[in-house]
C-alpha cells in the first residue's frame, strides 16, 4: 500500500509537470525524464559530497531545476516558435547531454540519496520507513498547492486563458512569454521533486529518467491530452499497477500489461479516458 501511494504521487507530480509544458507550449518535453534524473543526482551531490542536510538540499535542487526551466524556455523553446520537429530535437539533444554527463562523471553504479528522516514507524509488527511517510506527506501538500495555484491564483488563471485561446489571452494583455516561463519553471520543478523522491526511496542511475519518461507518456496518453484532472486518476491507477502488481507478478509482466492497456485504449478511445476530440 505504501508503494502504491508513493508511486502514485510521484507519477502524478511528473505527469502534471509534463502537462504544464505540453498544454501551454504544445511541446512534448522528452527531456522531462532527464530533468527528473539530474535533480536526483544534484540532490545526491549536495547531501553526500557537500554535506548539506536533506531539508536544505531538497528545496535548493527544486529551485535550481525551476530556474533551469526558465532558461530552457527562454533560450531553447522560445526561439523554436513551437515548431514540433525542432523542439523535439532540442529536447532529445538536451536529454542526451544530461544523461551522458552524469553517466561519464558518476558512472552507472546504483546510488541512493540518504534518507531525510531515519528510522521506522508503525503499529505492532507492521513497520514503515519514516522517510516514505514524509515523502508522501510532502507530495500531497505540493499537489494541493498546485491545484490551488491553477484554480485560485492570477498566474493560474492566465495559464488557463492561454491554454484555451492564446490570441484571446494576448488581447487581454496577458504576456505569453512570461506565462510560458512560469509553466516551464513549474514543470521542471515538479520533475525535480519526483526525482528527489525516487532517488531517496529507490536506486538512482543515469538511466532512471528514461524509464520514468515512458511511464509519464503512458500517463498523459491514458488521461487524454489536455486533461489536467485526468492525470490524478490515471496516476493513481499507474501507482497500483507498478506498486502492487510486482508483489505477485514479474516486473517485465507488469510493464507488458501497462503497455497493452495503452495500446488497447488508443484503438478503442484515441482521446484517452478524459481527453477531448
C-alpha positions as CSV (number, residue, x, y, z in Angstrom):
1,X,0.0,0.0,0.0
2,X,2.9,2.4,0.8
3,X,4.5,1.6,-2.6
4,X,1.1,2.3,-4.3
5,X,0.6,5.7,-2.8
6,X,4.2,6.8,-3.1
7,X,4.5,5.8,-6.8
8,X,1.1,7.3,-7.5
9,X,2.2,10.7,-6.0
10,X,5.5,10.6,-8.0
11,X,3.7,9.8,-11.3
12,X,1.1,12.5,-10.7
13,X,3.8,15.1,-10.0
14,X,5.7,14.1,-13.1
15,X,2.5,14.0,-15.2
16,X,1.3,17.4,-14.1
17,X,4.7,18.9,-14.8
18,X,4.8,17.4,-18.2
19,X,1.2,18.5,-18.9
20,X,2.0,22.1,-17.9
21,X,4.6,22.4,-20.7
22,X,2.5,20.4,-23.2
23,X,-0.8,22.3,-22.7
24,X,0.7,25.7,-22.8
25,X,3.6,25.4,-25.2
26,X,2.5,22.4,-27.3
27,X,5.8,20.8,-26.6
28,X,6.4,17.1,-25.9
29,X,9.2,17.6,-23.4
30,X,11.2,14.5,-24.0
31,X,13.9,15.9,-21.7
32,X,11.4,15.6,-18.7
33,X,12.9,12.3,-17.6
34,X,16.5,13.7,-17.8
35,X,15.5,16.6,-15.6
36,X,14.0,14.1,-13.2
37,X,17.3,12.2,-13.1
38,X,19.5,15.3,-13.0
39,X,17.6,16.6,-10.0
40,X,18.0,13.4,-8.1
41,X,21.8,13.4,-8.8
42,X,22.0,17.0,-7.9
43,X,20.4,16.4,-4.5
44,X,22.7,13.4,-4.0
45,X,25.8,15.5,-4.6
46,X,24.6,18.3,-2.3
47,X,23.9,15.8,0.5
48,X,26.8,13.3,0.1
49,X,29.6,15.5,-1.4
50,X,28.9,18.9,0.1
51,X,27.4,17.6,3.4
52,X,24.2,19.7,3.3
53,X,21.2,18.5,5.3
54,X,18.5,16.9,3.2
55,X,16.0,19.6,4.1
56,X,18.3,22.2,2.7
57,X,19.4,20.2,-0.4
58,X,15.8,19.4,-1.4
59,X,14.5,23.0,-1.9
60,X,17.8,24.1,-3.4
61,X,17.5,21.3,-6.0
62,X,13.9,22.2,-6.9
63,X,14.7,25.9,-7.2
64,X,17.7,25.1,-9.4
65,X,15.5,23.0,-11.6
66,X,12.9,25.7,-11.8
67,X,15.5,28.3,-12.8
68,X,16.9,25.9,-15.4
69,X,13.4,25.5,-16.8
70,X,13.1,29.3,-17.2
71,X,16.5,29.3,-19.1
72,X,15.4,26.4,-21.3
73,X,12.2,28.2,-22.2
74,X,13.9,31.5,-23.0
75,X,16.9,30.2,-25.0
76,X,15.8,26.9,-26.4
77,X,12.0,26.6,-26.6
78,X,11.1,30.2,-27.4
79,X,13.4,30.6,-30.5
80,X,11.8,27.4,-31.9
81,X,8.4,29.1,-32.1
82,X,6.5,25.9,-31.3
83,X,7.9,24.1,-34.3
84,X,7.2,20.4,-33.4
85,X,10.2,18.8,-35.1
86,X,12.7,21.4,-33.9
87,X,11.5,21.3,-30.3
88,X,11.5,17.5,-30.3
89,X,15.2,17.5,-31.5
90,X,16.1,20.2,-28.9
91,X,14.5,18.0,-26.1
92,X,16.3,14.9,-27.3
93,X,19.6,16.7,-27.5
94,X,19.2,18.2,-24.0
95,X,18.3,14.8,-22.6
96,X,21.3,13.1,-24.3
97,X,23.7,15.8,-22.9
98,X,22.4,15.4,-19.4
99,X,22.4,11.6,-19.3
100,X,25.8,11.4,-20.9
101,X,27.3,13.9,-18.5
102,X,26.1,12.1,-15.4
103,X,27.0,8.8,-16.8
104,X,30.5,10.0,-17.7
105,X,31.3,11.6,-14.3
106,X,29.3,9.4,-11.9
107,X,29.2,6.1,-13.7
108,X,26.3,3.6,-13.8
109,X,26.7,2.3,-10.3
110,X,23.3,2.5,-8.4
111,X,23.3,5.2,-5.8
112,X,20.8,6.5,-3.3
113,X,20.1,9.8,-1.6
114,X,20.5,9.3,2.2
115,X,17.1,9.3,3.9
116,X,15.8,12.7,5.2
117,X,14.5,11.0,8.3
118,X,16.0,7.8,9.6
119,X,14.1,5.1,11.4
120,X,10.7,3.4,11.1
121,X,7.2,3.9,12.5
122,X,4.1,1.8,12.5
123,X,1.7,-0.3,14.6
124,X,2.9,-3.6,16.1
125,X,4.9,-5.7,13.6
126,X,3.9,-3.5,10.6
127,X,6.7,-1.0,10.2
128,X,7.2,1.6,7.5
129,X,10.2,3.8,6.9
130,X,9.6,7.3,8.3
131,X,11.2,8.7,5.1
132,X,8.4,7.2,3.0
133,X,5.7,8.7,5.1
134,X,7.4,12.1,4.9
135,X,7.7,11.9,1.1
136,X,4.0,11.0,0.8
137,X,3.0,13.9,3.0
138,X,5.2,16.4,1.1
139,X,3.9,15.1,-2.2
140,X,0.3,15.6,-1.2
141,X,0.9,19.1,0.1
142,X,2.7,20.0,-3.2
143,X,-0.2,18.6,-5.3
144,X,-2.8,20.5,-3.3
145,X,-0.6,23.7,-3.7
146,X,-0.5,23.1,-7.5
147,X,-4.3,22.7,-7.7
148,X,-4.8,25.9,-5.7
149,X,-2.2,27.7,-7.9
150,X,-4.0,26.7,-11.1
151,X,-7.5,27.4,-9.8
152,X,-7.1,30.3,-7.5
153,X,-4.0,32.4,-8.4
154,X,-3.8,35.1,-11.0
155,X,-1.0,33.3,-12.8
156,X,-3.0,30.1,-12.9
157,X,-5.9,32.0,-14.5
158,X,-3.6,33.4,-17.1
159,X,-2.2,30.0,-17.8
160,X,-5.7,28.6,-18.3
161,X,-6.6,31.5,-20.6
162,X,-3.5,30.9,-22.8
163,X,-4.3,27.2,-22.9
164,X,-7.9,27.9,-24.1
165,X,-7.2,30.7,-26.6
166,X,-3.7,32.2,-27.0
167,X,-4.8,35.0,-29.2
168,X,-7.7,36.0,-27.0
169,X,-5.4,36.0,-24.0
170,X,-2.9,38.2,-25.8
171,X,-5.8,40.7,-26.5
172,X,-6.5,40.8,-22.8
173,X,-2.9,41.9,-22.1
174,X,-1.5,38.5,-21.0
175,X,2.1,38.1,-21.9
176,X,2.7,34.7,-23.3
177,X,6.4,34.7,-22.7
178,X,6.0,35.3,-19.0
179,X,3.3,32.6,-18.7
180,X,5.5,30.1,-20.7
181,X,8.4,30.8,-18.4
182,X,6.2,30.1,-15.4
183,X,4.9,26.9,-16.9
184,X,8.5,25.6,-17.6
185,X,9.6,26.6,-14.1
186,X,6.7,24.7,-12.6
187,X,7.1,21.7,-14.9
188,X,10.8,21.3,-14.3
189,X,10.4,21.9,-10.6
190,X,7.8,19.1,-10.3
191,X,10.1,16.8,-12.3
192,X,12.8,17.6,-9.7
193,X,10.6,16.9,-6.8
194,X,9.7,13.5,-8.3
195,X,13.4,12.8,-9.0
196,X,14.5,13.6,-5.4
197,X,11.7,11.3,-4.0
198,X,12.7,8.4,-6.3
199,X,16.4,8.9,-5.6
200,X,15.8,8.8,-1.9
201,X,13.4,5.9,-1.8
202,X,14.8,3.8,-4.6
203,X,18.1,3.2,-6.5
204,X,19.4,6.0,-8.7
205,X,21.2,5.5,-12.1
206,X,21.7,7.8,-15.1
207,X,19.0,6.0,-17.0
208,X,16.2,6.1,-14.4
209,X,14.8,9.1,-16.2
210,X,14.3,7.1,-19.4
211,X,12.1,4.6,-17.7
212,X,10.1,7.2,-15.8
213,X,9.6,9.2,-19.0
214,X,7.9,6.2,-20.7
215,X,5.5,6.0,-17.7
216,X,4.8,9.7,-17.9
217,X,4.0,9.4,-21.6
218,X,1.7,6.5,-20.8
219,X,0.0,8.5,-18.1
220,X,-0.6,11.5,-20.4
221,X,-2.0,9.3,-23.2
222,X,-4.3,7.4,-20.8
223,X,-5.5,10.6,-19.2
224,X,-6.0,12.3,-22.5
225,X,-4.0,15.3,-23.9
226,X,-5.2,18.5,-22.3
227,X,-6.8,16.8,-19.3
228,X,-5.4,18.1,-16.1
229,X,-7.8,16.3,-13.7
230,X,-7.4,13.0,-15.6
231,X,-3.7,12.9,-14.6
232,X,-4.7,12.4,-11.0
233,X,-6.9,9.5,-11.6
234,X,-4.6,7.7,-14.1
235,X,-1.6,8.5,-11.9
236,X,-3.3,6.6,-9.1
237,X,-4.0,3.8,-11.5
238,X,-0.4,3.5,-12.5
239,X,0.6,3.6,-8.9
240,X,-1.5,0.5,-8.3
241,X,0.0,-1.2,-11.4
242,X,3.6,-0.5,-10.6
243,X,3.3,-0.5,-6.8
244,X,1.1,-3.6,-6.1
245,X,1.4,-5.9,-9.1
246,X,5.1,-6.5,-8.8
247,X,4.4,-8.2,-5.5
248,X,2.7,-11.1,-7.3
249,X,4.0,-10.7,-10.9
250,X,7.3,-10.3,-12.6
251,X,8.3,-6.6,-13.3
252,X,8.5,-7.3,-17.0
253,X,5.0,-8.7,-17.0
254,X,3.7,-5.5,-15.3
255,X,5.3,-3.4,-17.9
256,X,3.8,-5.5,-20.7
257,X,0.3,-5.3,-19.1
258,X,0.6,-1.5,-18.9
259,X,1.7,-1.2,-22.5
260,X,-1.1,-3.5,-23.7
261,X,-3.6,-1.3,-21.9
262,X,-2.3,1.9,-23.5
263,X,-2.3,0.3,-27.0
264,X,-5.9,-1.0,-26.4
265,X,-7.0,2.4,-25.3
266,X,-5.5,4.1,-28.4
267,X,-7.6,1.7,-30.5
268,X,-10.8,2.0,-28.6
269,X,-10.6,5.6,-27.3
270,X,-7.8,7.5,-29.0
271,X,-8.5,10.7,-27.0
272,X,-7.8,8.9,-23.7
273,X,-10.1,8.5,-20.6
274,X,-10.7,12.2,-20.1
275,X,-9.4,13.8,-23.3
276,X,-11.5,15.7,-25.9
277,X,-12.0,15.0,-29.6
